[in-house]
Amino acid sequence: MLPTKTIREETMELNSEARPAGTSERLADTDRVFLQALVEANRVEHHGRISYMDILFELEHRYGNSLPSPILAEVARLVDTSPAQLNGFVTFYTMLSTAPRGRHVIRVCTSGPCHVSGAPAVLSALKQLLGVELGGTTADGEFTLEDSSCLGICGVSPAIMIDEDAYGNLTPEDLPRILEAKRNGGRQ
């Protein structure tokens, strides 16, 4: 009988060629220097520990709302973990992405409170205004539309987030003004 391994054991044993986050593409020296400085600054800020989330958010801002595989592979090396483990972390959190996204990411809350107070109408209006379905990016690369199981601001439902800005008590009529402001670099 062959020994049985758990999925975790199999994942941890993958070699670098089999890992989605561990490609062998060459990084520019400027990327390497930036990543080294980012990881070291994070290690100092967290008293010798590493905050994956802080590092990955900073990387998304630098690399256009997504986390390229070569970047993740180098970060995994710098924090002494496997690319597969870091990729597992990235794919667990819906606010992180390895796929390219628009300059602004719109997250529509679809939780129970938002749903009953108008989220379906807000989502429908966003799809129409942007000309995309959930997961899609506008042709101009400006917006990506995603859903979120909860934004944690139920008291002002229905709600959306665009990047780090939250908007609540929304109606479909509010959306053109908000989108136009974002296009022009503002909050509202």
N, C-alpha and C positions, 0 to 999 in steps of 0.2 A: 504494500500500500504506500502511495506517495505521501510525503508529509504535507499537511494542509496548512496554509498560511492565511492569516487574516488579510483583508484589503490593505489595512494600515501597514502591515509588514511588507507586503508586496510593493506598495507605493514607496516606502522608505528605501527599498533595495534597488529601485530603478536606476539604471545608469544614465549619465547625462544625455545620451543620444535619444532616450525614450521619453524624456520629460518635455512637456509642452513649453515650460518656461525656460528651459535650458538650452537654447540654441547656441551654436558656436559662431554666430556672426561677430565680426570685429567691432569693437566700440571705438569711437573717436577718443583721443587722449583727453579732450576737454570733458567728455562724459565721464570717463574714468576718474578724473580729478574731482569733478563735481560730486559723484557718488561717494567717493572716499570721504570727502569733507562732510557731506550730509550725514553719513552713517556715524562718523566720529562725533559730530556736533550733537546728534541724537543720543549717542552713548553718554556724553558728558551731561546733557540736560537731564537724563533719566538715571544719573548716578551709576553708570556702568551697565545698565540694562538697555534693551532696545525696544522701542515702540514701533512695531511694523506699521501701524495705522498712520502715525505721524510721517514716517518716511514715505509711505505709499501715496498719501495725499499730496505731499510736496512734489513727488515725481509726476503725479497726474497733472498738476498745475504746470510743470515744466514741459511735459511731453504731450500736451494737447488733449487732456481728459482721457488718456488711455495709458496703459503700462506695457510698452513693447517688451517682447520676450528677451532680447539681449540685455536690456536694462534689468529686468527681474533676475536673470541669471547672474549678473554681476553683483547685484544686491545680495542674493542668496550666498554667494561666495564671501562677501564682506561681513555678513552677519553669522557666518558659519552654520548655515542650514542648507538643506537640499533645495534645488529649484522646485521639485515636486511639492515639498511642504509649503514653500512660499506661494506657489501657484494655487494650492488648496486654500490658503488664507485669502488670496485675492478673489477666487471664484466663489467663496462663501459669502462675501459681503457684496450686496447688489450695488452699492455706491461706487465700487471699484470695477474697472473693466480692462480687459486685455484687447478688446476690439476698439478701433477708432470711433470716436464720438464727435458731436458738434462742439463748437466753441462754448456753448451754454447747454447744460443738461437740465431738462425740466422733469421733475419727479411729481407725479400726481398721486396723492394719497388715496388709496382704495379701501381703507379700513371701514369697519361698520359705521362709526359715527360720520365719517366723510361721505360714505355711500348714501346714507339716508338723508343727508342734508344737501345733496346736489352734486357729488363728485361725478356721476355718470354724465351729467349735462356739461360739466366743466371739461371732462375728458373728450367728449364728442366735439365740443367747440374747438379745443386745442387741435385735435386731428384735422378738423376742417380748415382752421386758420393756417396750420403748418403744412398741410398736404401730406402728412405721414401717418402711419399706424404706430402703435406702441413698438418701441425698439428701433424705430426709423429715425433717420437724420435728414433734415431739410436739404434740398438740392444745393443751396448756397453754403452748406456746412455750418450754419449758424446755430441750429438747435437740434438736440436729440430728445425724443419723448420717451420717458420710462414711467412705469408705475412703481409704487412703493406700498408695502403692506401697512405702514404707519409712519407718520412723520413726527408723532409725539406732540402735536398741537391740536388735539381734538376739540378744545374749547373754542377754536375759531374755524371749525369745519364748514364747508369743504376747503381744503388747503392744497397748495402746491409749493414746491421749492424750485427755485432756479438758481443753480450753483449753491451758494450758501445762504441765499435770501429766501425767507419764508413769506408766503402770502396767504391770508386767511379770509374767511367770510366772503368767499368769491362767488361771483355769478359769471356766466359766459360773457356778459357785456364788459366785465373788467379786463378781460384777457387782451384785447387789441392794444390797449394803453400800456399794459405791463410788458408785452412783447416788444412794442415799439421802443419803450424806454431801454430795455435790455439790448436791443439792436444798436442803440445809440450810446451804450456804455453806462447807463444809469440804473438805479434801482426801480424807480416808478416814473 
